[in-house]
Amino acid sequence: MNQFTYSYPVKVYFGEAVAKESLAAELNKYGKNVLLAYGGGSVKRVGIYDEIISALNEAGKNVTEFSGIMPNPTYAKVQGGAKLARDNKVDFILAVGGGSVIDCCKIVSAQAKLSEDIWGFEYADHKTPTKFIPMGAVVTAFGTGAEMNNGAVITNEEKKMKSPLWGAFYDFAVLDVNYTTTMPMKQVISGSFDTLSHCMETYFGTPRETNLSDEINEAVMRNVIRNIRATLKNPEDKFARSELIWASAMAENGILKLGKMTDFQCHMLEHQLGVYTDCNHGQGLAVIHPVLYQHIYKNAVPQFAKFARNVWGIAENGKTEEEQALAGIQALADFIKEVGLPTKFSEMDITDTDYEAIARSTIITGGCCKKLSTDELLEILKECK
């Protein structure tokens, strides 16, 4: 494995009906003025909002609401949240929702303490913020693992970029299984595929010698595959759902990345697709992954063969390593179809968009298997149509 230093700041409360107890334990550690962030009306419709407000009232907090955070949070929304935080002298941010809400607040937390525009601060000046408003997260939609890291994906509509920014870590995260049971099944599956994608984007990085991080990763991937199937079979299976929630966290809490150089080219490409189409993130990844892997597997045949054997149970049976690798990619494609995710953009109602602009604006990663060119990214997008 490569050299690493590991330190982890996020305290996790995990389980069924842990939200009330955990909030009671944590909220008294912070000042009186709280920014309560959430998305649409679902937290109110299902009663989560009332429970959170009750906990905040019991802790004696003054609450400012920051609502309407969209599925692909915009830079304008971040700036609006930061202004709210400054104007109301917010001491603490409580993010209630899925990855979009949680990502948005990471950057609100930083921007509220920063006099400069954070996009230019990070991308032009190549600096990262060091002062933040402390935060807690209550996860109501899982898959992104956003509560476990300080990276956020924000859409800058003016620049036509959906790009990563670096903000604050959460002090604590509440993973209450009961708060996720009202997620629409399509969101459960697309979110869980995002988890699988995070795992794969890490797994196909270097080094490729057998290492502990990859072996843990293989177990997480098998777990996600098994429990997506279990959840589809029985949507009321809280054990399967709890496994998916923890797998989502495991994919993004740094454990799988220890000693690894990751790739995330598929994510970068899908992010730009999202800028131009506002599509569902997990669905976009599902379409792109098998096609992209057909373009890069030859540069890491042994790793793709190991993926086939150890994740999908592909038997060697006299197959060459390349045949095993291809069988693993096919198993992934078959699974995507099996669980009802789209296999081409047309199934997502994406029939006419500027693929050339998407390819040109996509951040090209170091490419742990192969560093793709803009032309190759365009070819992949066209094959996904």
C-alpha positions in Angstrom: 0.0 0.0 0.0 1.0 3.6 -0.5 2.0 5.7 2.5 -0.9 7.5 4.3 -2.0 9.4 7.4 -5.5 8.7 8.7 -7.5 10.9 11.1 -11.3 11.0 11.1 -13.4 13.8 12.7 -17.0 12.6 12.2 -18.9 11.0 15.1 -21.5 8.6 13.8 -24.8 7.7 15.4 -26.2 4.7 13.6 -29.3 2.6 14.1 -33.0 2.5 14.4 -34.7 5.4 16.2 -31.3 7.0 17.2 -32.1 10.6 16.0 -33.9 11.9 19.1 -31.3 10.6 21.5 -28.3 11.7 19.5 -29.6 15.2 18.9 -30.3 15.6 22.6 -26.7 14.6 23.3 -25.1 16.9 20.7 -27.1 20.1 20.4 -26.2 21.5 23.8 -22.6 21.7 22.7 -23.3 24.6 20.3 -24.5 28.2 20.5 -28.1 29.3 20.4 -28.5 30.3 16.7 -29.0 27.4 14.4 -29.4 27.3 10.6 -31.8 24.4 9.8 -31.2 23.3 6.2 -33.4 20.9 4.2 -34.6 20.4 0.6 -38.2 20.2 -0.5 -41.3 19.4 1.4 -40.7 15.7 2.0 -39.2 16.1 5.5 -42.4 17.9 6.5 -44.8 15.5 4.9 -43.3 12.4 6.7 -42.9 14.1 10.1 -39.1 14.3 10.3 -39.3 18.1 10.3 -41.6 18.2 13.4 -39.2 15.8 15.3 -36.2 17.9 14.4 -37.9 21.2 15.4 -39.0 19.6 18.6 -35.4 18.6 19.4 -34.1 22.1 18.6 -36.8 23.7 20.7 -36.0 21.4 23.6 -32.4 22.5 23.3 -33.5 26.2 23.4 -32.2 27.1 20.0 -33.2 30.1 17.8 -33.9 28.5 14.4 -33.3 30.1 11.0 -34.6 27.9 8.1 -32.6 27.4 4.9 -35.0 25.4 2.7 -35.5 24.5 -0.9 -32.0 23.1 -1.5 -32.3 21.4 -4.9 -31.0 17.9 -6.0 -28.0 19.5 -7.8 -27.3 22.4 -5.4 -26.3 25.5 -7.2 -23.6 28.0 -6.3 -26.2 30.7 -6.0 -28.0 28.6 -3.4 -24.7 28.2 -1.5 -24.2 32.0 -1.5 -27.8 32.5 -0.3 -27.2 30.1 2.6 -24.0 31.8 3.5 -25.7 35.2 3.6 -28.5 33.8 5.9 -25.8 32.4 8.2 -23.9 35.7 8.4 -27.1 37.8 8.8 -28.4 35.7 11.6 -25.1 35.2 13.3 -25.5 31.4 13.1 -23.5 29.3 15.5 -24.3 25.9 14.2 -25.7 24.3 11.0 -28.0 21.3 11.1 -28.4 19.7 7.6 -31.4 17.4 7.3 -31.6 15.4 4.0 -29.5 13.6 1.4 -26.3 14.3 -0.3 -27.4 17.6 -2.0 -28.4 19.2 1.3 -25.4 17.9 3.1 -23.0 19.0 0.3 -24.5 22.4 0.1 -24.0 23.1 3.8 -20.4 22.1 3.8 -19.7 25.1 1.5 -22.2 27.4 3.2 -20.2 26.7 6.4 -17.0 27.8 4.8 -18.3 30.7 2.7 -20.0 32.3 5.7 -16.5 32.6 7.3 -14.7 33.7 4.2 -14.5 37.2 2.8 -13.5 36.0 -0.7 -15.6 34.2 -3.2 -15.0 30.5 -2.4 -15.0 29.3 -6.0 -12.2 31.7 -7.0 -10.5 31.1 -3.6 -10.2 27.4 -4.4 -9.9 27.2 -8.2 -8.0 30.4 -9.0 -6.0 31.0 -5.8 -5.6 27.2 -5.1 -6.4 27.7 -1.4 -8.7 25.8 0.9 -10.7 27.3 3.7 -9.7 26.8 7.3 -12.5 28.4 9.3 -16.1 27.0 9.4 -19.4 27.1 11.2 -19.7 23.8 13.0 -22.3 21.4 11.6 -24.3 18.2 12.2 -26.0 16.0 9.6 -29.2 14.0 9.8 -29.3 11.7 6.8 -32.8 11.1 5.3 -31.6 9.8 1.9 -28.4 7.7 1.6 -26.0 6.7 -1.1 -23.7 9.6 -1.6 -21.9 9.2 1.8 -21.6 13.0 1.8 -21.9 13.1 5.5 -18.6 11.4 5.9 -16.2 13.8 4.1 -15.6 17.5 3.4 -15.9 17.4 -0.3 -19.0 18.8 -2.0 -20.2 18.9 -5.6 -21.8 22.2 -6.5 -23.2 23.4 -9.8 -22.0 26.8 -10.9 -24.6 27.7 -13.5 -22.8 30.8 -14.6 -19.7 28.9 -15.4 -21.5 25.8 -16.7 -19.5 23.6 -14.3 -20.5 21.0 -11.7 -17.3 20.6 -9.8 -15.9 19.7 -6.4 -15.3 22.3 -3.7 -13.8 21.6 -0.3 -15.6 22.7 2.9 -16.1 21.6 6.4 -16.4 18.1 7.9 -19.5 17.4 10.0 -19.0 17.1 13.7 -21.5 14.4 13.8 -23.8 12.4 11.5 -27.1 10.7 12.4 -27.8 7.6 10.4 -31.3 6.7 11.6 -32.8 3.9 9.6 -36.3 5.0 10.3 -35.7 8.4 8.6 -34.9 6.7 5.3 -37.9 4.4 5.0 -39.9 6.9 3.0 -37.3 7.2 0.2 -38.9 6.4 -3.1 -37.5 3.0 -4.3 -36.0 4.6 -7.4 -34.0 6.9 -5.2 -32.9 4.0 -2.9 -31.6 2.1 -6.0 -29.9 5.1 -7.7 -28.4 6.2 -4.4 -27.1 2.7 -3.7 -25.6 2.5 -7.1 -23.8 5.8 -6.3 -22.3 3.9 -3.4 -21.2 1.0 -5.7 -19.7 3.6 -8.0 -17.7 5.2 -5.2 -16.3 1.8 -4.4 -15.4 1.0 -8.0 -13.8 4.4 -8.7 -11.5 3.6 -5.7 -10.9 0.0 -6.4 -9.6 0.5 -9.9 -7.0 2.9 -8.6 -3.4 2.0 -7.8 -1.7 0.1 -6.4 -3.2 -3.1 -7.8 -1.3 -5.6 -5.7 -3.6 -7.4 -3.3 -4.0 -5.0 -0.4 -6.3 -4.6 2.7 -8.1 -1.6 1.3 -9.2 -3.4 -1.8 -10.2 -6.5 0.1 -12.4 -4.5 2.4 -13.8 -2.7 -0.7 -14.7 -6.1 -2.3 -16.7 -6.9 0.8 -18.5 -3.6 0.6 -19.3 -4.0 -3.0 -20.7 -7.5 -2.5 -22.8 -6.1 0.4 -24.3 -3.4 -1.7 -25.2 -5.8 -4.5 -26.8 -8.3 -2.1 -28.8 -5.7 -0.2 -30.0 -3.8 -3.3 -31.5 -7.1 -4.3 -32.9 -7.7 -0.8 -34.5 -4.3 -0.7 -36.1 -4.7 -4.0 -37.5 -8.0 -2.9 -38.8 -6.6 0.4 -38.9 -2.8 0.7 -39.8 -3.1 4.4 -36.5 -5.0 5.2 -34.9 -2.6 7.6 -31.9 -4.8 8.0 -31.1 -4.6 4.3 -31.6 -0.9 4.3 -29.4 -0.4 7.3 -26.6 -2.3 5.5 -27.0 0.0 2.5 -26.8 3.0 4.8 -23.6 1.9 6.4 -22.1 0.8 3.1 -22.7 4.3 1.8 -20.8 5.7 4.7 -18.0 3.1 4.4 -17.5 4.1 0.7 -16.8 7.7 1.6 -15.2 7.7 5.1 -11.7 7.2 3.8 -11.2 3.6 4.8 -11.4 2.2 1.3 -9.0 4.9 0.0 -6.2 4.3 2.4 -3.0 3.7 0.5 -4.9 4.1 -2.8 -4.8 6.6 -5.7 -8.4 6.8 -6.9 -9.8 7.5 -10.3 -13.3 9.1 -10.3 -13.3 9.9 -14.0 -16.8 8.5 -14.4 -18.0 10.9 -11.7 -16.3 13.9 -13.4 -18.0 13.0 -16.7 -21.4 12.5 -15.1 -21.2 15.7 -13.2 -20.9 17.7 -16.4 -23.7 15.6 -17.9 -25.7 16.8 -14.9 -24.9 20.5 -15.6 -26.4 20.2 -19.1 -29.3 17.9 -18.3 -30.0 18.1 -14.5 -30.2 14.3 -14.6 -30.3 11.9 -11.6 -26.7 11.3 -10.5 -26.9 7.6 -9.8 -28.8 6.9 -13.0 -26.2 8.8 -15.1 -23.4 6.8 -13.4 -25.2 3.5 -14.2 -25.3 4.3 -17.9 -21.7 5.5 -18.1 -19.8 3.0 -16.0 -20.0 -0.1 -18.3 -19.2 1.9 -21.4 -16.3 3.7 -19.8 -14.9 0.4 -18.5 -14.9 -1.1 -22.0 -12.5 1.8 -22.8 -10.1 1.4 -20.0 -10.1 -2.3 -18.8 -7.1 -3.3 -21.1 -4.9 -1.0 -19.0 -5.7 -3.0 -15.8 -6.8 -6.4 -16.9 -5.7 -8.2 -13.7 -7.7 -5.8 -11.5 -10.8 -6.1 -13.7 -10.4 -9.9 -13.6 -10.1 -9.8 -9.8 -13.2 -7.6 -9.7 -15.1 -10.3 -11.8 -14.0 -13.2 -9.5 -14.2 -11.6 -6.1 -17.2 -9.3 -6.5 -19.4 -11.0 -9.1 -18.4 -14.6 -8.5 -17.2 -15.2 -12.0 -15.5 -18.6 -12.2 -12.2 -18.9 -14.0 -13.3 -22.1 -15.8 -10.3 -21.9 -18.2 -11.0 -18.2 -19.1 -8.1 -15.9 -19.7 -7.8 -12.9 -17.5 -9.1 -10.7 -20.2 -12.2 -12.9 -20.7 -12.7 -12.8 -16.9 -12.4 -9.0 -17.0 -15.0 -8.7 -19.8 -17.3 -11.1 -17.9 -17.1 -8.8 -14.8 -18.0 -5.7 -16.9 -20.9 -7.7 -18.4 -22.0 -8.8 -14.9 -22.1 -5.1 -13.9 -24.1 -4.2 -17.0 -26.6 -7.1 -16.3 -27.0 -6.0 -12.7 -27.8 -2.5 -13.7 -30.5 -3.8 -16.0 -31.8 -6.3 -13.4 -32.4 -3.6 -10.7 -34.2 -1.2 -13.1 -31.5 1.4 -13.7 -31.2 2.9 -17.1 -28.6 1.5 -19.6 -28.6 4.4 -22.0 -29.3 8.1 -21.9 -32.5 7.8 -24.0 -34.0 5.9 -21.0 -33.4 9.0 -18.9 -35.2 11.2 -21.5 -31.8 12.6 -22.5 -32.2 12.7 -26.3 -30.6 16.0 -27.3 -27.8 17.7 -25.5 -24.4 19.2 -26.3 -22.1 16.2 -25.8 -19.1 18.0 -27.2 -19.4 20.8 -24.6 -19.8 18.2 -21.9 -16.7 16.4 -22.9 -14.7 19.6 -23.3 -15.6 20.9 -19.9 -15.1 17.6 -18.0 -12.2 17.5 -15.6 -9.8 14.8 -16.7 -8.4 12.9 -13.7 -5.0 11.3 -13.5 -6.7 8.1 -14.7 -5.6 5.2 -12.6 -6.3 2.8 -15.5 -6.0 5.1 -18.4 -5.9 8.9 -18.7 -8.7 9.5 -21.2 -8.6 12.3 -23.7 -11.5 14.7 -24.5 -12.1 12.9 -27.7 -12.4 9.6 -25.9 -14.8 11.1 -23.4 -16.9 12.3 -26.3 -16.9 8.9 -27.8 -18.0 7.4 -24.5 -20.9 9.8 -24.3 -22.0 9.0 -27.8 -21.9 5.3 -27.1 -24.2 6.0 -24.0 -26.9 7.6 -26.2 
